[in-house]
């Protein structure tokens, strides 16, 4: 158990006690960032920031109004036309490197914000929640050193002439980015990196449940980089009309959204009135297939514990475990063993693996799914309850004996809950894996990497991990299929989502010795 617990902790990051020290909350930022200036909302409205570890209010942040959104749009359009930002890739590369360095200098502020407003273990900020995200941002600075924004195709002969053909890629313009609270820095930088590298302006509308991560980013950009005023705006807001002012604006050229599929549908409907381009990273119900020859005693407890990453509040978590029917009971025991190794509690402790859910409402929703499953005949193998005390913690939960069409089997739960289902053959496992409206991620475990990869290739998912293979590096496009989204983040594709490709064909006459043009000249 102790070895498993340590292995799980190490996946969150290498805890650095000297750096994992909270700064005072007076270092947090409450202002919007519009036109390069840090300022309160136009009508003085505030939103309350709550610590999910304690359930207590920890601060107030300006709540951007629709007028603030219009001001940010105007500032962005002015910056796009009044500066060389869109045309000078060397300048953009230098600014992105500045931003990476500034983020590293302000790491303590971001770590405190992350722990205080989303409750993630401080250990996670040394990996996915901060350090890895900043390192990934550097990919776009390096990409600009080699990326060709223009190219020439081969000439084509046509009717006594040749066609000289060119193509070029240019910024789409202004991007409105709406981001969630679960991995706030990572998901903001994915959009900021791709949009800015491509020469665009971007307006960030972060979740009101994680505003500090965004407002500190705005302050860092305004005070410690040469990014022109207006190119980036930060508008935390709890108001639906503020988001709609962005998604329905004819002056916004692209919308990048990460969140639930239901909200993604609403964003798409709003954007349809102006035919604005959308990039949607939505929900998932990711399967994890354990092949009959997999070393179940080794991989299954670890995989079950890892499914509690970020308290299960991640769209790519393997929330459906598919195991051989002849070893079903053993697999349940192994999964329980993995979940028992998950430590929850004080996020500043190096021994904490799992933090709370983001809010009391979110926890109530997850507990409700588990209870409805039990009422429908499912077996709650372990967990299923809210943990008493302050904050919004919940027990790691394993559900079995579910009907395949039930809510817990088909819908994204977004909490520390895993459903285990037996399969009768590998073909059956693939069928079960694809029995979902989602298609974000999938995982396969087996003794033979080649055989496991063959199975993985048949799962309809945008990203597949084989035997623990990670698909979240900066140069790998991130995104899903079907109701898991449209478009990609990170990688070259993550920048090209925010570029328009244009072409030009020029007819060049071919002059021969017997042509009228040649004879006239003679």
N, C-alpha and C positions, 0 to 999 in steps of 0.2 A: 504493500500500500504506500509506504513512504517513497519508494522509487517511482511509482506511478505519479504520485502527487508532485514530486520534484520535476518529472518530465513534463507534466502539464504546465507547471509554473514557468519552466524554461521556454515554452512556446510563446508565452506572453511577452518575453523580453528579458534581458539581463539587468536585473535590478541594481541600480546605482544609488546607494544610500545617500551619498554626498549630494546628488542632484535631485533626489526625491524628497525635497523639503519644500513645503508650501510657502508661497510668498503671501503677504497680507492681501486681503480682498480689496484693499484700497488701490491695488495695482490693476484691478480689473477695469475694463473700459465700458462706459455706459452710453457713449455717444454714437450717432450714425456717422458715416463718412460719405459725403456728397461733394463732388467737384473739388476733391482734394482737401476739403475742410472737415474737421470733426465738430459736430454740432448736434443739438437736441432735435427731437422731432418738431415739425412745424406747428403742431397744436399742443405740444408739451406732454403728450400721452406717454405713459410708462407701462412696461410689462414687468411682472414679478419673476425673479429667477429663484427657483427652489432646488435645494440640495436633496436628491432622492435617497441619500444615505440616512439622512435625519428627518426628512420631511419638512424642514424649516426653510423660511425665506432667507436667502443669502445676499440678495441685492436687487436693484431695479435697473432696467435698461430702457432707453428710448424706444418707443413703439412707432415705427415709421408709418406715416399717413399716405393716402393716395397722392396728395400734393408732393410729398417727399419723393415718391416714385417718379412723378412727372419731372421734378427738378433733376433727379439722377439721370433720367433719359436725356433731358436737354443738355446736361453737362457732358454726357458721353458723346452725343452727336457733335458737340462743339469740339471736343478733344480729338475725335476721329478726323474731322476736316481741318483742324487748325494746327496739327502737329505732324511730325514725320513717323509717328508710331506705326502706322499700317504699312509703311514702305521700307522701313529700316530694320531689317532682321538682326543686324549686328547690335543695334541699340537694344532691341527686345531681349536678346540673349544676355547682354550685360545686366539688364534690369532684373531678369529672372535669377541670375547668380547673386545679385545684390539681395534679392528677396530671400533666397535660401540662407544666406549668411545672417540676415536680420532675424529670420525665424529661429535659427540656432542660438543667437544671442539672447532672444526673449523666451527661450525654452521653459524657464521656470514659471513664467506667467501662463503659458499655455498648459503646462502640466497641472497647475493649480486650477485653472478654469475647467479642464476636462474632468478632474476628480470632483470638483465642487458642483458642477452643473449636470453631469450625466452619471456620476458615481462610479466611473470605471476604475479598476485598480490602478494605482500609480505605476505599477510594473508595466502595464499595457502601453504607457506613454513612451516607453523606451523601444517600442516596436510599432505595431500597426496604428496606434492612436496618435502618434506624433513623429517619432524619429524616422520610421520607414517612409512616412508620407513626405517629409521634407526631402529625404534622399531621392525619392521618386520624382519630385518636382525638378531636380537637377537634370533629369533625362531630357526635358524640353529645352533647357538652355543648351545642352550638348547637341540636340537634334538640329537646332538652327544653324550650327556650324557646317552642316553637310546637306541639309534638305534643299532640293531644287524646286523653287516655286514656279519655274518656267522650263519649257523643253520644246524641242523641235522634232517633229515626226519626219519620216522619210518623204522626200518629194514623190509625187505621183504624176505620171504622164497623162495628159488629157487633151485631145483635139488640137494638136499643134502647139501645145503649151505644157507647162508643168504646174502642179499645185504645190505651193510652198505652205506647209502646215505647221502651225504653232499652237501650243496650249500653255496656259498659265493658271495658277491658283492664287486667289486673292481672298482677303478676309470677307466673311459674310457680313460683318458690321458690328452690331450690338447684340450681345448675348445676355439674356436674363436667366440666372441660375438659381433654382430653388432647391435647397438642400435639407436633409433631415438631421436628427440629433444623435444617431447611434454611433457613427464614426465621423464626427463633424469636420475635423481637419483634413482627413484623407479625402472625403467626398467634396469638400470645397476646393482643395488643391488640384484634384483631378480636372475640375472644370476651369479653374483659374489658369492652370498650366497650359491646357490645350487651347483655350480661347486666347490668352495673351501671346503664346508662341505664334499663333496664326495671325496676329496683328489686329485682333478685335478689342473692343471694350467689353466690360462685363459688369453687370449689376448682381450682387449676391443678396438673396433673400433667405437667410438661414432660418432654421426652426426656432420658434420662440422658446423652446425648451433647452436650447444650447446657444444663446446669443453671444456670450462672452468670447467663445472661440472665434466668432466672426468679427466682433467689434475690435478685439485685440489685433486681429489680422489687418483690419482697416487702419488702425493706428500705426502699425508697423509699416504698412505701405506708404501712408501719408508722410511719416516722419523719417523713414530710414531708406527709402528708395528714390530713384529718379523717374519712376513711372509717372507720366504726365497726369496732372490733375484732371479728373473726370473719367479716365480710362477704367478705373475701378471704383465702384460705389458699394457700400455695405448698408443694407436696410433690414435689420431685424424687425419683425412685426408679427403680431398675433391676429391681424385684421385680414379677413378674406378679401376685402375690397382692394387692399394694397397689392396683394398677389395678382388679383385680376387686372389691376391697372397695368401690370407688366405683361401678363400673358395675352392680353387683348390689344396691346398697343401696336399700331401700325409702324411705329418707329423702332420696334424691337425686331431684329432679323432672325434670331434663333432662340429657342428655349431649351435649357438643359435642366431636367428634373430627376431627382432621385427620391423615391418614396413608395407608397403603396400603389398597387395596380388601380385601385378604386380612384385615388386622387390623380393618378396619371391619366385616367380616362377624362377627368374633369379638365385637366390642363390641356389635353389634346382638343377637347371640344372648344375651349376658350380660344386656342390658337387657330382653330379652323376658320374663324371669321375673317382672318387676315392671311390665311394660308402660310403662317409662320412655320419655319422648319422646327421640328422637335427632336430632341434626343432624350429618351426615357429609360432610366434604369430602375426597374420595378421589382416586384416581389418574387419569391421563390419558394419551392417546396422540394428541396434538393434531396435526391435519393443517394444512399450509400449502400452499394452492393458488396456483400462479403461472400466471395466465391467459396465453394465447398473445400477447396484445398488451401484456403487462407489460414495463416497461423492465428486462429481466433483468440486463443488465450493471450496473445501478445497485442494484436491490433484492436480488438473490439473494446476492451476497457478504455484504452487510450482514445479511440474515436468517440466513445460515449461521453467521456469527460470533456473532450474538445468541443462537443456539440453545445456545451454550456458556456463557450466563449462569449464574452460580452453579455452574459445572462441570456444567451440565445437570441439576442437582438441584432441579428445580422442576416441579410437575405441569402447568403451563400451557405449558411450552416446546414449540415447534413441532418435534417430533422426527420427523415424517413430511413430507417435501417431495414434492409432486406437481407434475410439470413436463411440458410438451408433449413427446411422443415424438420429434417431428422436431428438437427442440433438446436432446435428452437429454445427449449427450456434452458439448455446450457448457455445459449447466447443471452437470454434474459438475465441470468445470474452474472455473466461477465459484464453486461452493461450496467447493472446495479453496482457492481464493484467499481467501475469507472466513475460513476456518479458519486459514490461515497467518498471518492478521493478529492472531490471538489470542495475547496475551502471557500467560504463566503464570509464577509464581514468588513472590517475596517479597510478601506481602499488604500490607505497609506502603509499598510503592513506588507512586507515582502512575501508573506505566506498566503495572501489573499488571491484567489483565482477568479472568483465571481463576485460582481457587484450587484446592486439592486436593479429592478426594472425602473424605467424612467419616471413613472408616476403611479399614484394610487389607482387611477382609472385604468391604466395599462395593465397593472397587476390584476385588478378585478376582472378585466376582460379575459386574461389568460386563465385564471382560476376558473372562470365561468366555462370556458371551453372544456377543461378537464372534467368538471362536474357534469356537464351535459353528456360527455362521452361515457362516464360511469352510468348515468341514468339510461343510456342506450345499450348497456350491456358490456361495455369495454372493461378491461381489467387495469386498474391503476397499480402497476407493479411496485412503484416507489414514488414518493413525493406527492405532488398535487395540491399542496397547501401553501398559503401565505405564511411566512415566518413571523411569529409575533415579535413585537418590539418596534422601535423607531425605524423609519425608512420603509422601502418598498421591496423588500427581499422576498424571494419565493424558493421553495425547495426544488432541486433538480428532479425532474419528473419523467417517468417512463410509462407509456401506455401500450397495451397489447390487446389482442382479440377485438380489433376494430373492424367494422364494416368498411369496405374500401371506398364507399361513396360518402362516408360520414364527414362531418365538418373537420374533425381533427386529422383525418386522413388526407383531405383534399385542400384545405385552406391554410395559408401561412399563419402560424400562431404567434410568432415573434416573441418568444419567451423561452425559458429553460425546459422545454418539453420535446421529447423524442417519441416517435411512434415506431414500434418494431413489428414487422410483418414477415411471415414465413413464405418461402417460395419452394416449388416442387422440382424445378429444373432451372438451368441458366436461361433458357428461353422465357420461362415464366417470370424470372427476375427482371429481365429486360422489359417484358410487357408491363409489369408492375411499375417499373421506374418511369415508363413513358405514360402511365395512366394519370396524367395531371394536365391542367391547363397551362402550367408554368414550364419554363425551360431555361433556367438560369445556370445552375451548376449541378454536377453529379460527381460521384466518387466511386471507385472500384478498388477492391483489395483482393489480391490473389497471389499464389506462390510464383506464378509465371507472369512477369511484367508484360510480356507479349500477349498472352491470352487475356489478361485483364484489360489491356489497351484495346484489344479487339472488341470486347464487351463494351467498353467505354465509347467506342466509335459509333455504337448503335443506339446510344441514348441521346434523345433530342434535347440537348442542352448546349448553351453557348460556351461553357467552360467545363472541362473534365479533369479531375485529379486522379492519377493512378498510383496506388501504394503510397499515398501521402504527398504526391507531387503538387507543388504550389503553382497556381496560375495567376498570382497577383503581383508579379514584378512589373516594373515601370514600362518595359518594352512590350508587354503582352496586352493586347486589347481586352478590355473587361466589358462584358455585357451578355445579354441573354436572347432567347428566342420566344416566339409566341407571346403569351401575356406577361413575360418577364421583361419586355422592353423593346426599344428600337434604338439602334445605334451603339456606339462603343466609346468607352473612356480609356485613357492611358494608351500607350503605344503611339505609333505614327497615326493610326486611325483616330485616336483621341484628339489630335490636332486637326485632322482632315474633316472631322465632323463640323468644324467651324470655318471651312474654306469653301469657296465656290470655284468650280473648274470652268474655265472659259476657253474657247478655241477660235482660231482664225485661219482661214484658207485664202491665199493670195494667188491669182492666176498670173503666171509669168510666161509671156509668149516666147516660143523657141524660134530664133532667126536662123534660116539656112541660106545657102548661096543663091538659090533660085526663088527665094521669097520676095514679094514686092517690097518689103521693108529693106532687104539687103540691096536690091537693084537700085532703089531710089537713092540710097546713100552713096552708091558707087558713081 
